[in-house]
Amino acid sequence: MIELTPEQLQSNWDKLIELIVDTFDGEREEKLLEMYNHFEDRMMLAPASGQEHFHNCFPGGYVEHILNIVKFSKLFHEIWASNGAYVDDYTIEELIFAALHHDLGKAGTLTEDHYIPNPSEWHRKNQGKIYTINPDLKFMTPPDRGIWILNQFGIKMTENEYIGIKLTDGMYDEGNIQYLKSYAPEKKLKSNMQHILHQADMTTTRIEYEKWEHNDSDEDYTLPGTTKPKVELNDSQTKVFQELFGSKV
């Protein structure tokens, strides 16, 4: 299981707040900061999923996931734009807003967590179900609850942002099929933003899964098909290595 240090947890949270300050301004920035201040203690430690083999199922996994999807959303925007796709019908602010809040519902309600530690030791050890969904919550999908939370703090959103939050999970959420699987021209999505968000989310969750699968840190992890750079040791380090492992570097 990946574990973040207290320093890493704080650093990720600081990056999240910095992203909000750098992206938004005026009343919207103030209301967003108010909301994140309300959730800080719980959100900083929230996981991104409840099972080890999903993605970022560890304390701090939620914030790390959000930072990752913002990064990949901006990257895929540049890829689509540089290859001729039409990306002029939305703003970068809208893209970041939707990426930031596509999973906001996983913060829970204003008073209750979405994920709570699984009380069953057997399920934790044998099935990797580290967390379970809080049974005291009324059922909502994470996007729907996220939109509800934004409403509680008076945070308005554009149509692009609303549809982006709803559709980031793509057709993994069956409720999105009517948006994404349409043969009538008038019903097709009128922006590429939603496709970019979904592509970013799939990429993010896949890489986060592989980090868990390989059980490596950010510094050590190497994607399949690539090689780690050769580490050059000085004479003293080489001698110690040979004494420990009895072989040449």
C-alpha positions in Angstrom: 0.0 0.0 0.0 1.3 3.5 -0.9 1.7 5.7 2.1 2.2 9.5 1.9 4.2 11.2 4.6 2.6 14.1 6.6 4.9 16.4 4.6 3.6 15.0 1.3 0.0 15.4 2.4 0.5 19.0 3.3 2.5 19.7 0.2 -0.3 18.3 -2.0 -2.9 20.3 -0.2 -0.8 23.5 -0.6 -0.5 22.8 -4.4 -4.3 22.4 -4.6 -5.0 25.7 -2.8 -2.3 27.4 -5.0 -4.0 26.1 -8.1 -7.3 27.6 -7.0 -5.7 31.0 -6.2 -3.8 31.0 -9.6 -6.9 29.9 -11.7 -9.8 31.8 -10.2 -10.4 35.3 -9.0 -13.1 37.5 -7.4 -16.1 36.1 -5.7 -15.6 32.7 -7.2 -12.1 32.3 -5.7 -13.4 33.4 -2.3 -16.3 30.9 -2.3 -14.0 28.1 -3.5 -11.5 28.8 -0.8 -14.3 28.9 1.7 -15.5 25.5 0.6 -12.0 23.9 0.6 -11.3 25.4 4.0 -14.5 23.7 5.3 -13.4 20.3 3.9 -9.6 20.7 4.6 -9.3 18.3 7.6 -11.3 15.5 5.9 -10.3 16.1 2.3 -6.6 16.1 2.9 -6.8 12.5 4.2 -9.5 11.2 1.9 -8.8 8.3 -0.5 -9.7 8.4 -4.1 -11.3 4.9 -4.0 -12.2 2.2 -1.6 -10.3 -0.8 -3.0 -6.6 -1.2 -3.4 -6.8 -2.4 -7.0 -8.8 0.6 -8.1 -6.7 3.8 -7.7 -5.2 5.9 -4.9 -6.8 3.9 -2.2 -4.8 5.5 0.6 -5.0 8.6 2.9 -4.3 11.6 0.7 -5.2 9.7 -2.5 -8.1 12.0 -3.4 -6.1 15.2 -3.5 -3.3 13.5 -5.4 -5.8 12.2 -7.9 -7.3 15.7 -8.4 -3.9 17.2 -9.0 -3.1 14.5 -11.5 -6.3 14.9 -13.5 -5.8 18.7 -13.7 -2.3 18.1 -15.0 -3.4 15.6 -17.6 -6.5 17.6 -18.6 -4.2 20.6 -19.5 -1.8 18.2 -21.3 -4.5 16.6 -23.4 -5.9 20.0 -24.2 -2.6 20.9 -25.7 -2.4 17.7 -27.6 -5.9 18.1 -29.1 -5.3 21.7 -29.9 -1.9 21.1 -31.6 -3.5 18.4 -33.8 -6.3 20.5 -35.2 -9.1 19.7 -32.8 -11.6 22.5 -32.1 -11.0 23.7 -28.5 -12.1 27.3 -28.7 -15.6 26.8 -27.2 -14.4 26.5 -23.7 -11.8 28.2 -21.5 -8.9 26.7 -19.5 -10.6 27.9 -16.4 -13.7 25.8 -17.2 -11.5 22.8 -17.9 -9.7 23.1 -14.6 -12.9 23.8 -12.7 -14.5 20.5 -14.0 -11.3 18.5 -13.4 -11.1 19.8 -9.9 -14.6 18.9 -9.0 -15.5 15.8 -11.0 -15.0 13.7 -7.9 -15.9 16.3 -5.3 -18.8 14.0 -4.1 -16.1 11.7 -2.6 -15.6 14.4 0.1 -18.9 13.3 1.5 -21.6 15.7 2.9 -20.9 18.9 4.8 -20.5 16.8 8.0 -19.9 13.2 6.9 -17.2 11.4 5.0 -18.0 9.5 1.8 -15.4 6.7 2.6 -14.9 5.3 6.0 -12.4 2.6 7.1 -13.8 -0.9 6.4 -14.6 -2.5 9.8 -14.1 -6.0 8.3 -10.5 -7.1 8.7 -11.1 -10.1 6.5 -12.2 -7.9 3.6 -9.3 -5.6 4.1 -6.7 -8.4 4.1 -8.3 -10.8 1.5 -10.1 -8.5 -0.9 -8.2 -5.2 -0.5 -11.4 -3.4 0.4 -9.7 -0.8 2.7 -12.6 1.6 2.8 -16.4 1.3 2.4 -19.0 3.9 1.5 -20.5 5.5 4.5 -23.9 3.7 5.0 -25.4 6.8 6.7 -25.2 8.8 3.4 -28.2 9.2 1.1 -27.2 7.7 -2.3 -25.8 10.1 -4.9 -23.2 9.5 -7.6 -20.0 11.4 -6.9 -20.6 14.0 -9.7 -24.2 14.6 -8.5 -23.1 15.0 -4.9 -20.2 17.3 -6.0 -22.6 19.5 -7.9 -24.8 19.6 -4.7 -21.8 20.6 -2.6 -20.9 23.4 -4.9 -24.5 24.6 -4.7 -24.3 24.7 -0.9 -21.4 27.2 -1.1 -23.1 29.3 -3.8 -20.5 28.4 -6.4 -21.9 28.9 -9.9 -20.8 26.9 -12.9 -21.1 27.2 -16.7 -22.9 24.7 -18.9 -19.5 23.4 -20.0 -18.4 22.9 -16.4 -21.6 21.2 -15.4 -21.6 18.8 -18.4 -17.8 18.2 -17.8 -18.3 17.2 -14.2 -21.2 14.9 -15.2 -19.3 13.1 -18.0 -15.7 12.8 -16.7 -16.4 9.1 -15.9 -17.6 8.5 -19.5 -19.7 5.5 -20.0 -18.4 3.8 -16.9 -21.4 5.6 -15.4 -24.4 4.2 -17.2 -26.3 7.5 -16.7 -23.9 9.1 -19.1 -24.8 6.9 -22.1 -27.6 9.3 -23.3 -25.0 12.0 -23.5 -22.2 10.0 -25.1 -24.0 7.4 -27.3 -26.2 9.4 -29.5 -26.8 9.0 -33.2 -28.9 12.2 -33.6 -26.7 15.1 -34.7 -28.6 17.5 -32.4 -27.9 15.4 -29.4 -24.2 15.0 -29.9 -21.8 16.8 -27.5 -21.0 20.3 -28.8 -17.7 20.6 -27.1 -14.5 18.5 -26.9 -13.9 19.5 -23.3 -15.9 16.5 -22.0 -13.9 14.1 -24.1 -10.6 15.6 -22.9 -11.7 15.3 -19.3 -12.6 11.7 -19.7 -9.4 10.9 -21.5 -7.4 12.6 -18.7 -9.3 10.7 -16.0 -8.7 7.3 -17.7 -5.0 8.1 -18.0 -4.7 9.3 -14.5 -6.5 6.3 -12.9 -4.5 3.9 -15.0 -1.1 5.4 -14.0 -2.2 5.5 -10.4 -3.2 1.8 -10.6 0.2 0.9 -12.0 1.9 2.8 -9.3 0.0 0.6 -6.8 0.7 -2.5 -8.8 4.4 -1.9 -8.8 4.3 -0.5 -5.3 6.8 2.2 -6.2 7.1 5.8 -5.2 6.9 8.7 -7.7 10.7 8.8 -7.8 11.2 5.1 -8.4 8.3 4.3 -10.7 9.0 3.6 -14.4 6.2 3.0 -16.9 6.3 -0.3 -18.8 8.3 0.0 -22.0 10.8 2.5 -20.6 14.0 2.1 -18.7 15.3 3.8 -15.6 18.4 6.0 -16.0 21.7 4.3 -15.1 23.0 5.5 -11.7 26.7 6.4 -11.7 28.4 5.6 -8.5 31.7 7.0 -7.3 34.6 4.7 -6.2 33.5 4.8 -2.5 29.9 4.0 -3.3 31.0 1.1 -5.7 33.1 -0.4 -2.9 30.2 -0.3 -0.5 27.8 -1.8 -3.1 30.2 -4.7 -3.8 30.7 -5.4 -0.1 26.9 -5.6 0.4 26.0 -7.5 -2.7 29.2 -9.2 -3.8 28.8 -8.2 -7.4 29.9 -5.4 -9.7 27.7 -2.5 -10.5 
